[in-house]
Amino acid sequence: MVGQKYMSMLCDHPYFEISTVTGNKSVGKTYFEAVQWIDQIPLSDKYVDLEIKSTEPKSVDADFVFSTLPTDVAKKVEPAFANAGFPVISEASAYRMSDNIPLLIPEVNPDHIGLIKKQNTSGYIVTCPNCVVAGLAVVLKPLYEKLQITKVIINTMQALSGAGLLGVPSVKIIDNVIPYIKNEEEKIELESQKILGQYANGNIKNANINFSATCTRVPTLDGHMENLHFESTLEMSPSIVEKTLLDFHPVPQQLKLPTAPLDPIIIRNENDRPQPRLDRLAGSVAGMSITVGRIRQGINSKSICLTLLTHNTIRGAAGNSILTAELLYKKGFLKGN
């Protein structure tokens, strides 16, 4: 499903063109024959006849690769591509927490690109975060820098597409909410601390934030909702928090990267927003903005509650990776023919 988002979002991209698609059991078929296309945007004719190649470096004719492989496969395949000279931009969790591999959200920690220099390969690996963290960390970045937040309690309501096409059987999720997603809570806590951490002298010092996450699966198709409670050492009001979020103008927006929305964070002031069906495609680049609403005082003057919404397969997956590739290209880490 995320692979299909790449195909749609890269179809008319100003920097990049898809040259090769790879697979396993589908090798030798055309992409049209191999894929069960379910994306809302129809498959472009330019990709219908692409032949599926084997997922190994010698089969790929490209300047760099996007990897959406399962974790166990990524552990073996991604280093092979990096050793063969390919830059690898990975969705997989296999190497996200490695000390010498960046875990990137371009709006949050573009300076972490420096970790690439610690990789002893002719290519390199850059990873992208969990789909919840991809939106969460964008919202937390200005709050952590400006308001010194120290504690975050998060409850997620995660869409079905986050589990993949066959991820949750219909008889389990219809008329139901499942209050557990394997390994998700740990990923949110650990990845957020790394992404929000300070990069200096080739190392990352993790952010000094205590996280507690509860993750649930709900019967929506796309869009991860997150209810946040956070605390600070400072006095905070809803108006201060709203201004802090709206003033956030990070590097991708400054560089005017093609996949960077004009407003990385959109504030809704209605009592009942954001909502997945209404707000998941928000932003000048559809689905790339994070929508925040219900900003209100918490249990005391140093705490705030809010709700945020992230499109999980766009901002939380393919879109963040494409934006990462654009940043790497602008910074000279990707070179074409």
C-alpha positions as CSV (number, residue, x, y, z in Angstrom):
1,M,0.0,0.0,0.0
2,V,2.9,2.4,0.8
3,G,4.6,1.3,-2.4
4,Q,1.5,2.5,-4.4
5,K,1.8,5.9,-2.7
6,Y,5.3,6.2,-4.0
7,M,4.2,5.4,-7.5
8,S,1.4,8.1,-7.3
9,M,3.5,10.7,-5.6
10,L,6.6,10.3,-7.9
11,C,4.6,10.1,-11.1
12,D,5.3,13.8,-12.1
13,H,8.1,14.6,-9.6
14,P,10.4,17.4,-10.7
15,Y,13.6,15.7,-9.3
16,F,13.1,12.0,-9.5
17,E,11.8,9.3,-11.9
18,I,11.1,5.7,-11.1
19,S,13.4,3.5,-13.2
20,T,13.1,0.1,-11.5
21,V,10.6,-1.8,-9.3
22,T,11.6,-5.0,-7.5
23,G,9.9,-7.9,-5.9
24,N,10.2,-11.6,-5.0
25,K,7.5,-13.9,-6.3
26,S,6.5,-11.5,-8.9
27,V,9.9,-11.2,-10.7
28,G,9.4,-11.2,-14.5
29,K,5.9,-9.9,-14.4
30,T,4.9,-6.4,-15.3
31,Y,4.0,-4.0,-12.5
32,F,0.4,-4.1,-13.7
33,E,0.3,-7.9,-13.5
34,A,1.9,-8.0,-10.1
35,V,0.2,-5.3,-8.2
36,Q,-3.3,-5.3,-6.6
37,W,-3.8,-1.6,-7.1
38,I,-6.0,0.1,-4.5
39,D,-4.7,3.6,-4.3
40,Q,-7.3,6.3,-4.9
41,I,-5.2,7.8,-7.7
42,P,-5.2,5.5,-10.8
43,L,-2.0,3.7,-11.8
44,S,-0.1,5.8,-14.4
45,D,0.3,4.3,-17.8
46,K,4.0,5.1,-17.6
47,Y,4.4,2.3,-14.9
48,V,2.1,-0.3,-16.3
49,D,4.8,-2.2,-18.3
50,L,7.7,-1.8,-15.8
51,E,9.2,-5.3,-15.4
52,I,9.6,-6.5,-11.8
53,K,13.2,-7.2,-11.1
54,S,14.8,-9.2,-8.3
55,T,15.6,-7.3,-5.1
56,E,19.4,-7.4,-5.4
57,P,21.8,-4.7,-6.4
58,K,22.9,-6.2,-9.8
59,S,19.3,-6.0,-11.0
60,V,18.7,-2.4,-10.2
61,D,19.5,0.5,-12.6
62,A,19.0,3.6,-10.3
63,D,20.9,6.4,-8.6
64,F,19.3,5.5,-5.2
65,V,16.5,3.3,-3.8
66,F,13.5,3.6,-1.6
67,S,13.0,0.5,0.6
68,T,9.6,-0.5,1.9
69,L,10.7,-4.0,2.8
70,P,9.6,-6.1,5.8
71,T,12.0,-5.7,8.7
72,D,13.5,-9.2,8.5
73,V,14.2,-8.8,4.8
74,A,15.5,-5.3,5.2
75,K,18.1,-6.4,7.7
76,K,19.8,-8.4,4.9
77,V,18.9,-6.5,1.7
78,E,19.6,-2.9,2.7
79,P,23.2,-3.3,3.8
80,A,23.8,-5.2,0.5
81,F,22.6,-2.2,-1.5
82,A,24.6,0.2,0.6
83,N,27.7,-1.8,0.2
84,A,27.1,-1.8,-3.6
85,G,27.1,2.0,-3.6
86,F,23.4,2.8,-3.4
87,P,21.9,5.4,-1.1
88,V,19.0,3.6,0.6
89,I,16.1,5.5,2.0
90,S,14.3,3.0,4.2
91,E,10.8,2.7,5.7
92,A,11.8,-0.4,7.6
93,S,12.5,-0.4,11.3
94,A,15.5,-2.6,11.0
95,Y,18.2,0.1,11.3
96,R,16.3,3.1,12.8
97,M,18.0,2.9,16.1
98,S,21.5,2.3,14.8
99,D,24.1,4.8,16.1
100,N,25.5,5.6,12.7
101,I,22.2,5.8,10.7
102,P,20.0,8.9,10.6
103,L,16.3,8.5,11.6
104,L,15.0,11.5,9.6
105,I,12.0,13.8,9.5
106,P,13.2,16.7,7.3
107,E,11.3,19.3,9.3
108,V,12.6,18.1,12.6
109,N,16.2,16.9,12.4
110,P,17.9,17.7,9.1
111,D,21.2,18.1,10.8
112,H,21.2,14.3,11.6
113,I,22.2,13.7,8.0
114,G,25.7,14.1,9.3
115,L,25.6,10.5,10.7
116,I,25.9,9.3,7.1
117,K,29.6,10.1,7.3
118,K,30.0,7.4,10.0
119,Q,28.9,4.6,7.7
120,N,31.8,2.6,6.2
121,T,30.1,1.8,2.9
122,S,30.2,3.2,-0.6
123,G,26.5,3.9,-0.3
124,Y,24.6,4.6,2.9
125,I,21.3,4.0,4.7
126,V,18.9,6.7,5.9
127,T,15.8,5.6,7.8
128,C,12.3,7.1,8.2
129,P,10.3,6.7,11.4
130,N,7.2,4.9,12.5
131,C,4.0,6.4,11.0
132,V,2.8,7.8,14.3
133,V,6.2,9.4,15.1
134,A,6.3,11.0,11.6
135,G,3.5,13.4,12.7
136,L,4.1,13.5,16.4
137,A,7.7,14.6,16.2
138,V,6.8,17.5,13.9
139,V,4.4,18.8,16.5
140,L,6.8,18.2,19.4
141,K,9.8,19.8,17.7
142,P,8.8,23.5,18.3
143,L,7.2,22.7,21.7
144,Y,10.4,21.0,22.9
145,E,12.6,23.8,21.7
146,K,10.5,26.8,22.8
147,L,8.5,25.5,25.8
148,Q,10.9,22.9,27.3
149,I,8.4,20.1,27.5
150,T,9.5,17.2,29.7
151,K,6.7,14.6,29.6
152,V,4.4,13.3,26.9
153,I,1.5,11.0,27.4
154,I,0.0,9.8,24.1
155,N,-3.0,7.7,23.1
156,T,-3.3,6.8,19.4
157,M,-6.2,5.8,17.3
158,Q,-4.5,4.2,14.3
159,A,-6.1,3.5,10.9
160,L,-6.3,0.1,9.3
161,S,-4.0,1.0,6.4
162,G,-1.2,1.2,8.9
163,A,-1.4,-2.6,9.2
164,G,-1.2,-3.2,5.5
165,L,-3.8,-4.7,3.1
166,L,-4.1,-8.0,5.0
167,G,-3.1,-6.7,8.4
168,V,-6.3,-6.8,10.4
169,P,-9.1,-9.3,9.5
170,S,-12.5,-7.6,9.1
171,V,-14.1,-9.8,11.7
172,K,-11.7,-8.5,14.3
173,I,-12.0,-4.8,13.6
174,I,-15.6,-4.1,12.4
175,D,-17.6,-2.8,15.4
176,N,-14.5,-2.9,17.5
177,V,-11.3,-1.1,18.8
178,I,-8.2,-3.1,19.4
179,P,-6.2,-1.6,22.3
180,Y,-2.8,-3.1,21.4
181,I,-0.5,-2.9,18.4
182,K,2.6,-5.1,18.7
183,N,5.9,-3.2,19.2
184,E,4.2,0.2,18.4
185,E,4.4,1.8,21.8
186,E,8.1,1.1,22.2
187,K,8.8,2.5,18.7
188,I,7.0,5.7,19.5
189,E,8.9,6.2,22.8
190,L,12.4,5.3,21.5
191,E,12.2,6.8,18.0
192,S,10.9,10.2,19.2
193,Q,13.7,10.6,21.7
194,K,16.3,9.9,18.9
195,I,14.7,12.2,16.4
196,L,14.3,15.1,18.8
197,G,17.8,14.5,20.1
198,Q,20.7,17.0,19.7
199,Y,23.3,16.2,17.1
200,A,26.9,17.2,17.9
201,N,30.4,15.8,17.1
202,G,29.0,12.9,15.1
203,N,26.7,11.7,17.9
204,I,23.1,12.1,19.0
205,K,22.2,12.9,22.6
206,N,18.6,11.8,23.0
207,A,15.9,14.3,23.9
208,N,15.2,14.5,27.6
209,I,11.5,13.7,27.4
210,N,9.6,11.0,29.2
211,F,7.2,9.2,27.0
212,S,4.2,7.0,27.7
213,A,2.3,5.6,24.8
214,T,-0.9,3.6,24.4
215,C,-1.7,2.4,20.8
216,T,-5.1,1.3,19.5
217,R,-6.3,0.2,16.1
218,V,-9.6,1.7,15.0
219,P,-11.9,1.0,11.9
220,T,-10.9,4.0,9.8
221,L,-9.1,3.5,6.5
222,D,-6.4,6.3,6.7
223,G,-5.3,8.8,9.2
224,H,-3.7,8.3,12.6
225,M,-5.3,10.3,15.4
226,E,-3.3,11.0,18.5
227,N,-4.5,12.5,21.8
228,L,-1.6,14.2,23.6
229,H,-1.0,15.4,27.1
230,F,2.3,17.1,27.7
231,E,4.0,18.9,30.6
232,S,6.7,21.6,30.8
233,T,8.9,23.3,33.3
234,L,7.2,26.6,32.1
235,E,3.7,28.1,32.4
236,M,1.8,27.3,29.2
237,S,-1.5,28.5,27.8
238,P,-3.4,27.2,24.7
239,S,-2.7,30.5,22.9
240,I,1.1,30.2,23.6
241,V,1.1,26.7,22.3
242,E,-0.9,27.6,19.2
243,K,1.4,30.5,18.4
244,T,4.5,28.3,18.9
245,L,3.1,25.7,16.4
246,L,2.1,28.3,13.8
247,D,5.5,30.0,14.0
248,F,7.3,26.8,13.1
249,H,9.0,27.3,9.7
250,P,11.6,24.5,9.2
251,V,14.2,23.8,6.6
252,P,12.1,22.0,3.9
253,Q,9.7,25.0,3.8
254,Q,12.7,27.4,3.7
255,L,14.1,25.4,0.8
256,K,10.7,25.1,-0.9
257,L,11.2,21.4,-1.5
258,P,8.5,20.0,-3.8
259,T,6.9,17.7,-1.3
260,A,7.1,20.1,1.6
261,P,3.6,21.6,2.5
262,L,3.5,25.4,2.9
263,D,2.3,24.9,6.4
264,P,3.7,21.8,8.1
265,I,1.2,22.2,11.0
266,I,-2.4,23.4,10.5
267,I,-4.5,24.5,13.4
268,R,-8.3,23.8,13.5
269,N,-10.3,25.7,16.1
270,E,-13.6,23.8,15.9
271,N,-14.5,21.8,18.9
272,D,-14.7,18.5,16.9
273,R,-11.6,18.7,14.6
274,P,-9.4,17.2,13.4
275,Q,-11.3,14.2,11.9
276,P,-9.7,11.6,9.7
277,R,-12.3,11.8,6.9
278,L,-12.2,15.6,6.8
279,D,-8.6,16.4,7.5
280,R,-6.3,13.6,6.5
281,L,-5.5,15.2,3.1
282,A,-4.8,18.6,4.6
283,G,-2.1,20.8,3.3
284,S,-0.8,22.4,0.0
285,V,0.7,19.0,-0.7
286,A,-2.3,16.7,0.1
287,G,-1.7,14.6,3.2
288,M,1.7,16.2,4.1
289,S,0.5,18.7,6.8
290,I,-0.3,17.6,10.4
291,T,-3.6,18.9,11.6
292,V,-3.8,20.0,15.3
293,G,-7.0,20.8,17.2
294,R,-8.6,20.8,20.7
295,I,-5.7,22.7,22.2
296,R,-6.7,23.2,25.9
297,Q,-5.3,23.5,29.4
298,G,-4.2,20.3,31.1
299,I,-4.4,19.4,34.7
300,N,-2.4,22.5,35.7
301,S,-0.8,25.6,34.3
302,K,2.2,23.7,33.1
303,S,0.3,21.1,31.0
304,I,-1.6,21.1,27.8
305,C,-3.8,18.6,25.9
306,L,-4.3,18.5,22.2
307,T,-5.4,16.2,19.3
308,L,-3.4,15.7,16.1
309,L,-4.0,13.9,12.9
310,T,-1.4,12.4,10.5
311,H,-2.1,10.8,7.1
312,N,-0.2,7.6,7.9
313,T,0.7,6.3,4.4
314,I,1.5,9.8,3.0
315,R,3.2,11.9,5.8
316,G,3.8,8.8,7.9
317,A,5.4,6.8,5.1
318,A,6.0,7.6,1.4
319,G,5.7,11.3,1.7
320,N,8.3,11.6,4.5
321,S,10.7,9.4,2.5
322,I,10.3,11.4,-0.7
323,L,10.8,14.6,1.3
324,T,13.9,13.1,2.8
325,A,15.2,12.3,-0.7
326,E,14.6,15.9,-1.8
327,L,16.5,17.1,1.2
328,L,19.4,14.7,0.5
329,Y,19.4,15.9,-3.1
330,K,19.5,19.6,-2.2
331,K,22.3,18.9,0.4
332,G,24.4,17.1,-2.2
333,F,24.0,13.5,-0.8
334,L,22.2,12.3,-3.9
335,K,23.7,12.7,-7.4
336,G,22.1,11.8,-10.7
337,N,23.6,10.9,-14.0
